[in-house]
Amino acid sequence: MHYVSCRRPAVPLLTTNFSTLLRRPLRVAQIQESGKMQTTIYKVINKDVWAAAKAVGEFTGAAIDIKDGYIHFSSADQVVETVQKHFAGQDDLLLLSVSTAEMGDDLKWEKSRNDELFPHLFRPLAAAEVTAEEALPLNEEGKHLFPPRFEVP
C-alpha cells in the first residue's frame, strides 16, 4: 500500500489492477451503475417444460443451462436474435418476462455472443419471479411471431 501525504495526515492510496477487474463478470450493481440495468430479462422455454417447473415452483434449467452451470437469459435487445439462433422452427415456445428485482448477486452479466453482456442466473429461477408468459407461435414461413414491443428484422 502506498501513502500520499498533504497537509493532512497520510492516507492510504489504494492501487487496483484494472485488467483483473475487466475479466470478472459484471454484477447487477455494476450494470446498474453503468446505466445498462434491465429490470426485466427474458427466458425462452418450451411450454411443457415451463408447466412442469411451475408445478414445483422453480426452474432449475434446461440441458444447456445445467451443462453451463447457470440459467441463460437475454435482454430485450437480444431475445429476438437468441430465438432465431437457438430456437429456429421450434414450436410450443413461451417467452417468459422475468423480474430482476430480487436476484441480487445471483444475476451476473457476462460476455457472450458478439462480446455482448448477457444475463446469467446462478441459482434456480423462482416461478414467482416470472411476470409474464407469452406464446411465440410460428407463422406460415416457420418464423416466430413476437409481441409487438420487440423489433424483428
C-alpha positions as a printed NumPy array, in Angstrom:
array([[  0.   ,   0.   ,   0.   ],
       [  1.276,   3.479,  -0.82 ],
       [  0.691,   6.632,   1.183],
       [  0.112,  10.139,  -0.036],
       [  0.579,  12.998,   2.307],
       [ -0.654,  16.511,   2.016],
       [ -1.111,  18.889,   4.892],
       [ -3.454,  16.339,   6.361],
       [ -2.339,  13.065,   7.943],
       [ -1.174,  10.467,   5.439],
       [ -3.992,   8.41 ,   3.925],
       [ -3.621,   5.109,   2.128],
       [ -3.759,   5.188,  -1.669],
       [ -5.314,   2.01 ,  -2.963],
       [ -3.897,   0.569,  -6.13 ],
       [ -6.062,  -1.608,  -8.339],
       [ -5.167,  -3.974, -11.122],
       [ -7.867,  -2.909, -13.597],
       [ -7.086,  -5.648, -16.11 ],
       [ -8.169,  -8.181, -13.467],
       [-11.396,  -6.288, -12.88 ],
       [-12.195,  -6.277, -16.595],
       [-12.064, -10.071, -16.752],
       [-14.564, -10.543, -13.908],
       [-18.276, -10.986, -14.653],
       [-20.283,  -7.863, -14.008],
       [-22.701,  -7.947, -11.13 ],
       [-26.114,  -6.278, -11.082],
       [-24.806,  -3.265,  -9.146],
       [-22.075,  -2.701, -11.734],
       [-24.545,  -2.921, -14.621],
       [-26.863,  -0.542, -12.798],
       [-24.07 ,   1.981, -12.305],
       [-23.163,   1.787, -15.99 ],
       [-26.724,   2.728, -16.972],
       [-27.425,  -0.629, -18.634],
       [-29.572,  -2.079, -15.851],
       [-32.526,  -4.077, -17.062],
       [-35.33 ,  -4.711, -14.614],
       [-36.818,  -7.349, -16.932],
       [-34.916, -10.129, -18.657],
       [-36.255, -12.896, -20.894],
       [-36.162, -16.681, -20.97 ],
       [-37.299, -18.735, -23.946],
       [-38.657, -22.09 , -22.867],
       [-40.827, -24.954, -24.089],
       [-44.351, -24.611, -22.688],
       [-44.397, -28.155, -21.26 ],
       [-41.049, -27.647, -19.531],
       [-42.348, -24.407, -18.017],
       [-45.579, -26.071, -16.882],
       [-43.561, -28.728, -15.042],
       [-41.317, -26.079, -13.46 ],
       [-44.299, -24.023, -12.321],
       [-45.816, -27.112, -10.702],
       [-42.791, -27.368,  -8.386],
       [-42.322, -23.597,  -8.043],
       [-38.951, -23.235,  -9.715],
       [-36.992, -23.839, -12.909],
       [-33.578, -25.415, -12.429],
       [-32.554, -25.078, -16.065],
       [-32.687, -26.662, -19.482],
       [-29.938, -29.084, -20.518],
       [-27.676, -26.241, -21.766],
       [-28.234, -24.299, -18.527],
       [-27.337, -27.289, -16.378],
       [-24.26 , -28.004, -18.527],
       [-23.05 , -24.381, -18.238],
       [-23.875, -24.049, -14.531],
       [-26.292, -21.13 , -14.843],
       [-29.623, -20.239, -16.444],
       [-29.284, -18.338, -19.715],
       [-31.392, -15.221, -20.255],
       [-31.497, -12.425, -22.818],
       [-32.171,  -8.725, -22.589],
       [-34.978,  -7.149, -24.61 ],
       [-32.462,  -6.19 , -27.306],
       [-31.024,  -9.724, -27.505],
       [-34.023, -12.053, -27.295],
       [-35.072, -11.963, -30.964],
       [-31.592, -12.966, -32.136],
       [-31.419, -15.618, -29.396],
       [-34.65 , -17.202, -30.652],
       [-33.535, -17.016, -34.284],
       [-30.151, -18.559, -33.486],
       [-31.043, -21.223, -30.905],
       [-34.777, -21.942, -31.308],
       [-35.454, -21.544, -35.044],
       [-38.514, -23.504, -36.167],
       [-39.308, -24.86 , -32.681],
       [-42.981, -24.873, -31.832],
       [-44.656, -24.615, -28.409],
       [-42.286, -21.962, -27.079],
       [-43.013, -19.365, -24.433],
       [-41.297, -16.064, -23.834],
       [-41.019, -15.502, -20.098],
       [-40.591, -11.964, -18.779],
       [-38.596, -12.178, -15.572],
       [-38.099,  -9.529, -12.897],
       [-34.509,  -8.99 , -11.768],
       [-35.588,  -7.171,  -8.587],
       [-34.795,  -9.99 ,  -6.138],
       [-31.877, -11.636,  -7.95 ],
       [-29.062,  -9.658,  -6.345],
       [-25.592, -11.081,  -6.873],
       [-27.025, -14.344,  -8.22 ],
       [-27.523, -12.499, -11.533],
       [-24.333, -11.789, -13.436],
       [-23.946, -10.078, -16.808],
       [-21.216, -11.858, -18.753],
       [-19.766, -11.507, -22.216],
       [-21.148, -13.957, -24.726],
       [-22.318, -13.692, -28.346],
       [-20.687, -10.754, -30.165],
       [-18.993,  -9.742, -26.882],
       [-22.379,  -8.522, -25.582],
       [-23.244,  -8.803, -21.918],
       [-25.893, -11.459, -21.301],
       [-27.725, -12.09 , -18.035],
       [-26.906, -15.401, -16.342],
       [-28.638, -16.589, -13.175],
       [-26.568, -18.753, -10.834],
       [-29.476, -20.328,  -8.954],
       [-32.897, -21.748,  -9.806],
       [-35.479, -19.352, -11.206],
       [-38.424, -18.993,  -8.833],
       [-41.762, -19.178, -10.638],
       [-42.821, -16.058,  -8.709],
       [-40.094, -14.056, -10.494],
       [-41.852, -14.538, -13.834],
       [-44.052, -11.53 , -14.522],
       [-45.472, -12.607, -17.9  ],
       [-45.741, -15.658, -20.155],
       [-46.279, -15.058, -23.871],
       [-46.558, -17.601, -26.659],
       [-44.05 , -17.489, -29.51 ],
       [-46.07 , -19.098, -32.308],
       [-44.696, -19.845, -35.753],
       [-46.039, -18.134, -38.844],
       [-46.592, -19.926, -42.183],
       [-42.901, -19.43 , -43.023],
       [-41.775, -21.096, -39.806],
       [-40.599, -17.842, -38.181],
       [-41.536, -16.931, -34.619],
       [-44.071, -14.178, -34.085],
       [-43.012, -11.836, -31.281],
       [-45.139,  -9.472, -29.223],
       [-45.289,  -6.018, -30.889],
       [-42.815,  -4.374, -28.476],
       [-39.934,  -6.363, -29.987],
       [-38.229,  -5.325, -33.219],
       [-37.892,  -8.254, -35.594],
       [-35.605,  -7.725, -38.592]])
